[in-house]
């Protein structure tokens, strides 16, 4: 929605209160995209996905962590090793402190992690033999690497970007849903207002006809049954008028709630009978839908997720191992400086393996289950692709017929109105019966309602086609989701 239209709509809103405000469909849609709760919900939903994707990207950057113990007091009975190698339980009292900084870096393509750390610890022995010692590890580096294990990092790096891409495309579609809802509420109020106007005319006409008919009855020109039928028509018209008035109030309140307009404000809706003269190239529409629709990304994501789950099922039920390698220098002394000077190297190499031997075929069953599930997902995705293309084809074809439908409905309304006027005049001068007049009245009312409903269908199809293709056919440009400042 262009900025000028939004500005005009907001200016219109600011004038509410001083006078009755008039809104055309374009005004309602513009306000809906700026002020409605539905529009804000679209933005907030996207923000949630944005920060999720932001967190994912940062998860593969180095992280700095501080760990500390300040202090840890231990007083009690402990098992100690004596100089001759024997063990004994003695009462001990000590306080230890520690501080460590560690940098961690995940390796997405291997599934491993590398870390670098530095730490310093102090130990105070309490009691009759007081003493203090320090342990310093100014440099320590290590690497953990799973071998033949499921690599969640790799699959995450494939799926998370698709999640974010899908969220952006869904936001475009949800914006069009806001427009579709605005169209629905606008024409609901318009149709009810139209019915109310018709009901008022019907009451006035029925009242006039009843008065004329009473005179004719008194002169003996019409039967009592005909007079009673006309009176019943008047009573039904008054009943319809009361219900129509309530429908107008309710539908306008719904629209004002949707747009964020105070319930006490008065609004008037105007219908622009000019609709865009747009004809959609069906082949282009299907192509645009394949390129831009969120379902296409969702199909790709679903296939990757099924491949991920199958990969996990296979590797969780086969031989796997963890390799851990580390190297560093460590020193101990009664002083901090001494612990830094008295450095000795420290190495660790560890390889742990896990080999499933026999579990009554459970591992094989899990893999087979996931294989079947992956095949089912592939079939579902293919079927969804076919259904999706058919939906776009049908929607584009239907839209291309709507201009003609609007034109026919408008002509029908004009003809029905003329017939009603002629029929009314003929009845007033006694050249037509009440049945003919009532038929013309019913046809006129039906033609007006049909015209408004056809307009509603046109605009609904228009925005639905935009939603399916992410394309503005009237202005010839792709629709993009406007990311507000996050």
C-alpha positions as CSV (number, residue, x, y, z in Angstrom):
1,X,0.0,0.0,0.0
2,X,1.6,3.3,-1.1
3,X,2.6,5.8,1.6
4,X,0.5,8.6,0.1
5,X,-2.7,6.5,0.6
6,X,-1.7,5.7,4.2
7,X,-1.1,9.4,4.9
8,X,-4.5,10.3,3.5
9,X,-6.1,7.7,5.6
10,X,-4.4,8.9,8.8
11,X,-5.4,12.4,8.1
12,X,-8.9,11.2,7.7
13,X,-8.7,9.5,11.0
14,X,-7.4,12.6,12.7
15,X,-10.4,14.5,11.5
16,X,-12.8,12.1,13.2
17,X,-14.8,13.8,15.9
18,X,-15.2,17.1,14.3
19,X,-17.4,15.7,11.5
20,X,-18.7,12.5,10.0
21,X,-15.8,10.7,8.2
22,X,-16.2,9.1,4.8
23,X,-14.2,6.1,3.9
24,X,-13.8,4.3,0.6
25,X,-12.5,0.8,0.4
26,X,-8.9,2.0,-0.3
27,X,-9.0,4.2,2.9
28,X,-10.2,1.3,5.0
29,X,-7.4,-1.0,3.7
30,X,-4.8,1.7,4.2
31,X,-5.9,2.2,7.8
32,X,-6.1,-1.5,8.4
33,X,-2.4,-1.9,7.5
34,X,-1.4,0.9,9.8
35,X,-3.7,0.7,12.9
36,X,-5.5,-2.7,13.0
37,X,-4.5,-5.3,15.6
38,X,-4.3,-7.8,12.7
39,X,-1.6,-5.8,11.1
40,X,0.4,-5.4,14.3
41,X,0.0,-9.1,14.9
42,X,1.7,-9.7,11.5
43,X,4.6,-7.5,12.4
44,X,5.0,-9.1,15.8
45,X,4.9,-12.6,14.4
46,X,7.7,-11.6,11.9
47,X,9.7,-10.0,14.7
48,X,9.6,-13.3,16.6
49,X,11.0,-15.2,13.6
50,X,13.5,-12.4,13.0
51,X,15.0,-12.7,16.4
52,X,14.9,-16.5,16.2
53,X,17.0,-16.3,13.0
54,X,19.2,-13.6,14.6
55,X,19.9,-16.0,17.5
56,X,20.7,-18.9,15.1
57,X,23.3,-16.9,13.2
58,X,24.9,-15.7,16.5
59,X,25.0,-19.3,17.8
60,X,27.9,-20.1,15.4
61,X,30.0,-17.1,16.5
62,X,32.6,-17.5,19.3
63,X,31.1,-17.1,22.8
64,X,33.0,-15.9,25.9
65,X,32.0,-17.3,29.2
66,X,33.1,-16.6,32.8
67,X,32.9,-19.2,35.5
68,X,33.8,-18.5,39.1
69,X,33.6,-19.7,42.7
70,X,33.8,-16.9,45.2
71,X,34.3,-18.7,47.7
72,X,33.8,-22.4,48.4
73,X,34.2,-23.2,52.1
74,X,34.7,-26.9,53.1
75,X,34.9,-28.0,56.8
76,X,34.4,-31.7,57.6
77,X,35.9,-35.2,57.3
78,X,37.6,-36.1,54.1
79,X,39.5,-39.0,52.8
80,X,43.2,-38.1,52.1
81,X,46.2,-40.0,50.8
82,X,49.3,-40.1,53.0
83,X,52.9,-39.9,51.9
84,X,53.3,-43.7,52.2
85,X,50.4,-44.2,49.9
86,X,47.8,-45.2,52.5
87,X,44.5,-43.5,52.9
88,X,42.9,-42.1,56.0
89,X,39.9,-40.0,57.1
90,X,40.9,-36.7,58.7
91,X,39.2,-33.4,59.5
92,X,39.9,-30.7,57.0
93,X,39.1,-27.0,56.6
94,X,39.8,-25.1,53.4
95,X,38.5,-22.4,51.3
96,X,39.0,-22.3,47.5
97,X,38.4,-19.7,44.9
98,X,38.4,-20.0,41.1
99,X,37.9,-17.8,38.1
100,X,38.0,-18.9,34.4
101,X,37.4,-17.4,31.1
102,X,36.5,-19.7,28.1
103,X,35.9,-19.0,24.4
104,X,33.8,-21.6,22.6
105,X,33.5,-22.0,18.9
106,X,31.1,-24.5,17.3
107,X,32.2,-26.0,13.9
108,X,29.0,-26.4,12.0
109,X,30.2,-28.6,9.1
110,X,31.9,-31.2,11.4
111,X,29.6,-30.9,14.4
112,X,32.5,-30.4,16.7
113,X,33.5,-27.7,19.2
114,X,36.8,-25.9,19.9
115,X,37.5,-24.0,23.0
116,X,40.3,-21.9,24.5
117,X,40.4,-21.1,28.2
118,X,42.5,-19.5,30.9
119,X,41.9,-20.0,34.7
120,X,43.3,-19.2,38.1
121,X,42.5,-21.0,41.4
122,X,43.4,-20.4,45.0
123,X,43.3,-22.8,47.9
124,X,43.5,-21.8,51.5
125,X,44.2,-24.6,54.1
126,X,42.8,-23.6,57.5
127,X,43.6,-25.0,60.9
128,X,47.0,-25.6,62.6
129,X,48.9,-25.9,59.3
130,X,47.7,-22.8,57.5
131,X,49.0,-22.3,54.0
132,X,47.9,-20.9,50.6
133,X,48.6,-22.2,47.1
134,X,47.7,-21.2,43.6
135,X,47.1,-23.1,40.4
136,X,47.2,-21.2,37.1
137,X,46.5,-22.4,33.6
138,X,47.2,-19.3,31.4
139,X,46.6,-21.3,28.2
140,X,44.4,-24.3,27.5
141,X,42.9,-25.4,24.1
142,X,40.7,-28.3,23.3
143,X,38.6,-29.8,20.6
144,X,35.7,-32.2,20.8
145,X,34.7,-34.1,17.6
146,X,31.8,-36.5,17.3
147,X,32.6,-39.3,14.8
148,X,29.9,-40.9,12.7
149,X,27.3,-39.1,14.8
150,X,24.3,-37.0,13.8
151,X,25.4,-33.5,13.0
152,X,22.7,-31.2,14.2
153,X,24.7,-28.1,13.3
154,X,24.8,-29.0,9.6
155,X,21.1,-29.6,9.4
156,X,20.3,-26.5,11.4
157,X,22.4,-24.4,8.9
158,X,20.2,-25.7,6.1
159,X,16.8,-25.5,7.7
160,X,17.0,-22.2,9.7
161,X,17.5,-19.9,6.7
162,X,14.4,-21.6,5.1
163,X,12.5,-20.9,8.3
164,X,13.3,-17.2,8.0
165,X,12.6,-17.1,4.3
166,X,9.3,-18.7,4.9
167,X,8.5,-16.2,7.6
168,X,9.1,-13.3,5.3
169,X,6.9,-14.7,2.6
170,X,4.2,-15.6,5.1
171,X,4.3,-12.0,6.3
172,X,3.5,-10.8,2.7
173,X,0.6,-13.2,2.6
174,X,-0.7,-12.3,6.1
175,X,-0.7,-8.6,4.9
176,X,-2.9,-9.6,2.1
177,X,-5.1,-11.5,4.6
178,X,-5.5,-8.1,6.4
179,X,-6.7,-6.6,3.1
180,X,-9.1,-9.5,2.5
181,X,-10.5,-9.1,6.0
182,X,-10.9,-5.3,5.5
183,X,-12.8,-6.0,2.2
184,X,-15.1,-8.4,4.0
185,X,-15.9,-6.1,6.9
186,X,-16.2,-3.1,4.5
187,X,-18.7,-4.8,2.2
188,X,-20.6,-6.4,5.1
189,X,-21.3,-2.8,6.4
190,X,-22.0,-1.6,2.9
191,X,-24.4,-4.4,2.1
192,X,-26.2,-3.9,5.4
193,X,-26.4,-0.1,4.8
194,X,-27.7,-0.8,1.3
195,X,-30.4,-3.1,2.7
196,X,-31.3,-0.5,5.3
197,X,-31.7,2.2,2.6
198,X,-33.8,-0.2,0.6
199,X,-35.8,-1.1,3.7
200,X,-36.6,2.6,4.4
201,X,-37.7,3.0,0.8
202,X,-39.8,-0.1,1.0
203,X,-41.5,1.1,4.2
204,X,-42.3,4.5,2.6
205,X,-43.6,2.9,-0.6
206,X,-45.6,0.3,1.3
207,X,-47.1,3.0,3.5
208,X,-48.1,5.1,0.4
209,X,-49.5,2.1,-1.3
210,X,-51.5,1.1,1.8
211,X,-53.1,4.5,2.1
212,X,-54.0,4.5,-1.6
213,X,-55.4,1.0,-1.4
214,X,-57.5,1.9,1.6
215,X,-59.1,4.6,-0.5
216,X,-59.7,2.2,-3.4
217,X,-61.1,-0.3,-0.9
218,X,-63.5,2.3,0.4
219,X,-64.6,3.0,-3.2
220,X,-65.1,-0.8,-3.7
221,X,-62.4,-1.0,-6.4
222,X,-60.3,-3.7,-4.7
223,X,-61.1,-6.6,-2.5
224,X,-60.5,-6.8,1.2
225,X,-58.0,-9.7,0.7
226,X,-55.9,-7.4,-1.5
227,X,-56.0,-4.6,1.0
228,X,-54.9,-7.1,3.8
229,X,-52.0,-8.3,1.6
230,X,-50.8,-4.7,1.1
231,X,-51.1,-4.1,4.9
232,X,-49.1,-7.3,5.6
233,X,-46.5,-6.1,3.1
234,X,-46.2,-2.8,5.1
235,X,-45.8,-4.7,8.4
236,X,-43.1,-7.0,7.0
237,X,-41.3,-3.9,5.6
238,X,-41.3,-2.3,9.0
239,X,-40.0,-5.4,10.6
240,X,-37.2,-5.7,8.0
241,X,-36.3,-2.0,8.6
242,X,-35.8,-2.6,12.3
243,X,-33.6,-5.6,11.7
244,X,-31.7,-3.8,9.0
245,X,-31.0,-0.9,11.3
246,X,-29.5,-3.2,13.9
247,X,-27.4,-5.0,11.2
248,X,-25.9,-1.7,10.1
249,X,-25.0,-0.7,13.7
250,X,-23.4,-4.1,14.4
251,X,-21.4,-4.3,11.1
252,X,-20.1,-0.8,11.4
253,X,-19.0,-1.5,15.0
254,X,-17.1,-4.5,13.8
255,X,-15.4,-2.4,11.1
256,X,-14.5,0.3,13.6
257,X,-13.1,-2.2,16.0
258,X,-11.0,-3.7,13.3
259,X,-9.7,-0.3,12.3
260,X,-9.1,0.9,15.8
261,X,-11.7,3.7,15.5
262,X,-13.6,4.6,18.8
263,X,-17.1,3.0,18.9
264,X,-18.8,6.4,19.4
265,X,-17.4,7.9,16.2
266,X,-19.7,8.1,13.1
267,X,-18.4,6.8,9.8
268,X,-19.9,6.8,6.3
269,X,-18.8,4.3,3.7
270,X,-18.7,5.1,0.0
271,X,-18.4,2.5,-2.8
272,X,-16.2,3.3,-5.8
273,X,-17.9,1.5,-8.7
274,X,-14.7,1.7,-10.8
275,X,-12.7,-1.5,-10.5
276,X,-9.2,-2.0,-12.0
277,X,-9.3,-3.3,-15.6
278,X,-6.7,-6.0,-15.0
279,X,-6.4,-9.3,-16.9
280,X,-4.0,-11.8,-15.4
281,X,-1.7,-14.0,-17.5
282,X,-2.4,-17.4,-16.0
283,X,0.9,-18.9,-16.9
284,X,2.7,-15.9,-15.4
285,X,0.6,-16.2,-12.2
286,X,1.5,-19.9,-11.7
287,X,5.1,-19.1,-12.3
288,X,5.1,-16.2,-9.8
289,X,3.4,-18.4,-7.2
290,X,6.0,-21.1,-7.6
291,X,8.8,-18.4,-7.1
292,X,7.3,-16.5,-4.3
293,X,4.7,-18.4,-2.3
294,X,5.6,-19.5,1.2
295,X,4.3,-23.0,0.6
296,X,7.1,-23.6,-1.9
297,X,9.7,-22.9,0.8
298,X,7.7,-25.0,3.2
299,X,7.8,-27.9,0.8
300,X,11.6,-27.6,0.6
301,X,11.8,-27.3,4.3
302,X,9.6,-30.4,4.9
303,X,11.8,-32.5,2.6
304,X,15.0,-31.4,4.4
305,X,13.4,-32.1,7.8
306,X,12.5,-35.6,6.6
307,X,16.1,-36.2,5.4
308,X,17.4,-34.8,8.7
309,X,15.2,-37.2,10.7
310,X,16.2,-40.1,8.6
311,X,19.9,-39.2,9.0
312,X,19.4,-39.0,12.7
313,X,17.6,-42.3,12.9
314,X,20.4,-44.1,11.0
315,X,23.3,-42.5,12.9
316,X,21.7,-42.9,16.3
317,X,21.5,-46.6,15.7
318,X,25.0,-47.3,14.4
319,X,28.6,-47.1,15.6
320,X,29.6,-43.6,16.8
321,X,32.4,-42.1,18.8
322,X,33.6,-39.0,20.5
323,X,37.1,-37.7,20.2
324,X,38.4,-35.2,22.7
325,X,41.9,-33.6,22.4
326,X,43.3,-30.9,24.6
327,X,46.6,-29.2,25.4
328,X,47.6,-26.6,27.9
329,X,50.1,-25.5,30.5
330,X,49.5,-25.5,34.2
331,X,51.6,-24.3,37.2
332,X,51.2,-24.4,41.0
333,X,53.0,-22.3,43.7
334,X,52.3,-20.5,46.9
335,X,52.0,-17.2,45.0
336,X,50.2,-16.2,41.8
337,X,53.4,-15.1,40.1
338,X,55.0,-18.4,41.1
339,X,52.2,-20.4,39.6
340,X,52.6,-18.5,36.3
341,X,56.3,-19.2,36.2
342,X,56.2,-22.8,37.2
343,X,54.4,-24.0,34.1
344,X,54.1,-27.6,33.1
345,X,52.4,-29.0,30.0
346,X,49.1,-30.9,30.3
347,X,47.6,-33.1,27.5
348,X,44.5,-35.1,27.1
349,X,43.5,-37.5,24.3
350,X,40.3,-39.4,24.7
351,X,38.3,-41.6,22.3
352,X,35.0,-43.0,23.4
353,X,33.0,-45.3,21.3
354,X,29.5,-46.8,21.4
355,X,28.6,-49.8,19.3
356,X,25.1,-51.2,19.3
357,X,25.3,-55.0,19.5
358,X,21.8,-56.4,19.6
359,X,18.4,-54.9,20.7
360,X,15.9,-57.3,19.2
361,X,15.6,-55.4,15.9
362,X,14.5,-52.1,17.5
363,X,17.2,-50.1,15.8
364,X,16.2,-51.5,12.4
365,X,12.5,-50.8,13.1
366,X,13.3,-47.2,13.9
367,X,15.2,-46.7,10.7
368,X,12.5,-48.4,8.6
369,X,9.8,-46.3,10.3
370,X,11.7,-43.1,9.4
371,X,12.3,-44.3,5.8
372,X,8.5,-44.9,5.5
373,X,7.8,-41.5,7.0
374,X,10.2,-39.8,4.7
375,X,8.6,-41.4,1.6
376,X,5.1,-40.3,2.9
377,X,6.3,-36.8,3.3
378,X,7.7,-36.8,-0.3
379,X,4.3,-38.0,-1.6
380,X,2.5,-35.4,0.5
381,X,4.7,-32.6,-0.7
382,X,4.3,-33.6,-4.4
383,X,0.5,-33.8,-3.9
384,X,0.6,-30.3,-2.2
385,X,2.5,-28.9,-5.2
386,X,-0.1,-30.2,-7.6
387,X,-3.0,-28.8,-5.5
388,X,-1.2,-25.5,-5.1
389,X,-0.7,-25.0,-8.8
390,X,-4.3,-26.0,-9.5
391,X,-5.5,-23.4,-6.9
392,X,-3.5,-20.6,-8.5
393,X,-4.8,-21.6,-12.0
394,X,-8.4,-21.6,-10.8
395,X,-8.1,-18.4,-8.9
396,X,-6.5,-16.5,-11.8
397,X,-9.1,-17.9,-14.2
398,X,-11.9,-16.8,-11.9
399,X,-10.5,-13.4,-11.4
400,X,-10.3,-12.8,-15.2
401,X,-14.0,-13.3,-15.3
402,X,-14.8,-10.9,-12.5
403,X,-14.7,-7.6,-14.5
404,X,-17.4,-9.0,-16.8
405,X,-19.4,-10.1,-13.8
406,X,-19.2,-6.7,-12.2
407,X,-20.3,-5.1,-15.5
408,X,-23.3,-7.5,-15.8
409,X,-24.3,-7.0,-12.2
410,X,-24.2,-3.2,-12.6
411,X,-26.4,-3.3,-15.7
412,X,-28.8,-5.7,-14.0
413,X,-29.2,-3.3,-11.1
414,X,-29.9,-0.4,-13.5
415,X,-32.5,-2.4,-15.5
416,X,-34.2,-3.7,-12.3
417,X,-34.4,-0.1,-10.9
418,X,-36.0,1.1,-14.1
419,X,-38.5,-1.8,-14.1
420,X,-39.3,-1.1,-10.5
421,X,-40.0,2.6,-11.2
422,X,-42.3,1.8,-14.1
423,X,-44.1,-0.9,-12.2
424,X,-44.7,1.4,-9.3
425,X,-46.1,4.2,-11.5
426,X,-48.4,1.7,-13.3
427,X,-49.7,0.4,-10.0
428,X,-50.3,3.9,-8.7
429,X,-52.6,4.7,-11.6
430,X,-54.3,1.4,-11.4
431,X,-52.9,-0.3,-14.5
432,X,-51.0,-3.0,-12.7
433,X,-51.7,-5.5,-9.9
434,X,-49.9,-5.7,-6.5
435,X,-48.2,-9.0,-7.5
436,X,-46.4,-7.5,-10.4
437,X,-45.3,-4.6,-8.3
438,X,-44.0,-6.8,-5.5
439,X,-42.1,-8.9,-8.0
440,X,-40.4,-5.8,-9.4
441,X,-39.6,-4.6,-5.9
442,X,-38.0,-8.0,-5.0
443,X,-36.0,-8.1,-8.2
444,X,-34.7,-4.5,-7.6
445,X,-33.6,-5.3,-4.1
446,X,-32.0,-8.6,-5.2
447,X,-30.1,-6.7,-8.1
448,X,-28.7,-4.1,-5.7
449,X,-27.5,-6.8,-3.2
450,X,-26.1,-8.9,-6.0
451,X,-24.1,-5.9,-7.3
452,X,-22.6,-5.2,-3.9
453,X,-21.8,-8.9,-3.4
454,X,-20.1,-9.0,-6.9
455,X,-18.0,-6.0,-6.0
456,X,-17.0,-7.8,-2.8
457,X,-16.2,-10.9,-4.6
458,X,-14.0,-9.0,-7.1
459,X,-11.9,-7.3,-4.4
460,X,-11.7,-10.5,-2.4
461,X,-10.4,-12.4,-5.5
462,X,-8.1,-9.5,-6.3
463,X,-6.3,-9.6,-2.9
464,X,-6.4,-13.4,-2.8
465,X,-4.6,-13.6,-6.1
466,X,-2.0,-11.1,-4.8
467,X,-1.6,-13.3,-1.8
468,X,-1.0,-16.4,-3.9
469,X,1.5,-14.8,-6.3
470,X,3.1,-12.0,-4.2
471,X,2.4,-9.7,-7.2
472,X,0.6,-6.5,-7.7
473,X,-0.9,-7.0,-11.2
474,X,-2.4,-3.5,-11.3
475,X,1.0,-1.8,-10.8
476,X,3.1,-4.6,-12.2
477,X,5.5,-5.1,-9.2
478,X,6.3,-7.7,-6.6
479,X,4.9,-7.3,-3.1
480,X,7.5,-7.0,-0.4
481,X,7.0,-7.1,3.4
482,X,8.0,-3.8,4.9
483,X,10.2,-4.6,7.9
484,X,9.7,-1.9,10.5
485,X,12.7,-1.0,12.7
486,X,13.5,-4.0,14.9
